[in-house]
């Protein structure tokens, strides 16, 4: 960013963040029907055109969220792009490795317990070509999702809030937003698609938040994950440790149903073991809680922020 941007007086982070979220959700919902229409006319019959309409809403929300990073930076909330936590430092490689190991190991414990106690069975019948294909997809998703979500939630949302508010407020708000966006429902496709269909679809997707049976305990698990990632961002001053943890978890979320299969008769215990999504069981919540406690202890408790741009925050 240039000096004009750096010298600009920061806006109120709460106001700027609310405006950003309104633009992303409303704008993405209004944009989705137009993108869907273009796909039907330009590439009819293609895999892109055959995607369900809710996917268009999802991708338009994500696209606007990423595009909105630049105007968010222009508000003066960030004293430079390095302030979002992407500066590469001598410790970054180690932080990334430690995070990846912690993320992989924590959910490997959940998977091992589900196998050991007979809640799921090992699925080892995949041919080599399918194993390679899955590895490429899972690793690709782990890298892409961890980078995008950490940049958005810990780099932008947490970083902007932290420059005005204490760590507890900033971490809880960013963790809550992170958890909520993972509970979109998958409603049936609308017919027909019109200019306002995106808003209708967004409302149906958000309706899942009103059903406690669909939300708990998954929202607690994802909230704990969001809090831990924000804490790691605070203590290390960068996104590399959170990104490593996130990538390890995403790999397991994508691989759990590939390497294991449900055993008939254990449906009644889904509340404990979780479903194929893995994060919606109390066992996963317990393991993530223990993982959080271990990382908080390892990172030194409530010490001063490692990021110089956060050190003047309350």
C-alpha positions, 0 to 999 in steps of 0.5 A: 500500500502507498503512504497515503493509505498508511497515513489515513486515519483508521475507520471504526472497525465495527462499522467497517466490518458490518458494512463489509459483511452486508456487501458480501452477503447481499451483493453475493446473493444478488450477483449469483443469478446473473453468474448462473444465467451467464453460465447457462448461455455461454457453457450450456451442458458443461459441469459448470452450468450443471452446478446447483444454484446454491453453489453459485451463491456460495462462490459469489459470496466468496468472490466478493469476500476476497475482492473486498479485501482491497477496499477494506485495506483502503479504509486504513484498518491495516498499516500494510499488507504484512499486517494481515499476517502473511510476512515470511519470517525465519520462524514461519517454516517451523510454525507452519510445520508445527501447525500442520502436525498438530492439526493432522494428529488431533483429528487422527486421534478422533478417527483412530478412536472411531475405528478402535471402538467399532463406530466406523470400519477401515476402507482399504479397498481403493485402487492406487489411481483413486488414492492418488486422485484423492490425495491431490484433491484433499491436499489441494483443498487443504492448501486453498481453504486454509489460505483463503479462510485464514486470510479472511477470518484471522488476517482481515476480521480478527486483525481489524477488530484486534486493533481496537478491541481486546483479544477476548472480544476480537477472538470471540467475534471472529470465531463466531463468524467463522463458525456460523458460515459453516452451517449453510443448509443445502436447499433444493434448487429453485425454479425458475431463477430470477433476479431475487432468487439469490436472496431467497436461496441465501435465506434458505441456506441460513435457515439451518442456524435455527435448528439446534439439532443441526447446529450443536455440537458442531458450532461449539467445535468450530467456535473452539477452532476459530478461537484457537486459530485467532489465539495462534495469530495473536501469539505468533504475529502471523498466519502460518501456524493457524494456516498449518493447523487449518490445513491439517484439519481440512485434510482429515475432514476431506479424508475421513469418509474416504478411508473409513465407512460407517458401521450399521447400528451406530447411527444412534451414537452419532451425537458422540462420534459425529457424522461423515462431517466429523466436526459434529460429534462431541468427541471431536469437540473434546479433542479440539478443546484439549488441543486448544489448551495444549497450544495455549500453554505452549504459546505462553499464555496471555503475553503481549502480542507478537505482531507489532501492529497489535501491541498498542491494542488494549 
